[in-house]
Amino acid sequence: MTEPQPTVTPNLEQPKFGFNKYAERLNGRAAMIGFVLTLVIEYFTGQGLLSWLGLN
């Protein structure tokens, strides 16, 4: 007699580190937020980001 095989594949949680869809999506969202914040700072201060930080 053969062993019964499972009929449902277990739903394993994706890892939260390394190169996976979750990490890439999170990184993309952080980059978009950073870019928009840089534009907002430049618009309201009239200076570039490096000038605003005192590095230029």
N, C-alpha and C positions, 0 to 999 in steps of 0.2 A: 504494500500500500504506500502511496506517495504522500508526502507532507502537504497539507493544504497551503496554498499561496495566498498572501493578502490581496484583497480586491481593491483597496484604496491606497494610494501613495501618500505617505505622511507629508504634512505641510510643514516643512522646516523653515525657521526664520532665517532671513538673509543676514550674513555677517555685516557688522557696522563698520568694518575697516577694510582697507585694500581697495582694489579697483573693481567696484561693482556698481550697479545702477543707482543704488541709494547714495553712495559717496559721490558719484559724478553729478547727480542731481543737486545734492546739497552744495557742492563746490560751485556749480553754475549759478545757483541762486545767490550765494554769497558774493560772487563776482559781479552779478548784476546790481545788487544792492550797493556794493562799494563804488561801482561806476556812477550810479545815479547820485550817490552822496557826494562824490567828487564834483560832478556837474553843479549840484546845488551849492556847494561851498564856493565854487568859482563864480557862480552867478551872483550870490548875495554879497560876497566880499570884493568882487572886482579884481581879484588876484588869482594867479594860478595856485595850484595846491602846494607846490614847493615853496613859493613865496609866502603863502599863508602859514606854512609850518616853520618859516624862517631858515630854510635851507638854500635859498637862492639869493 
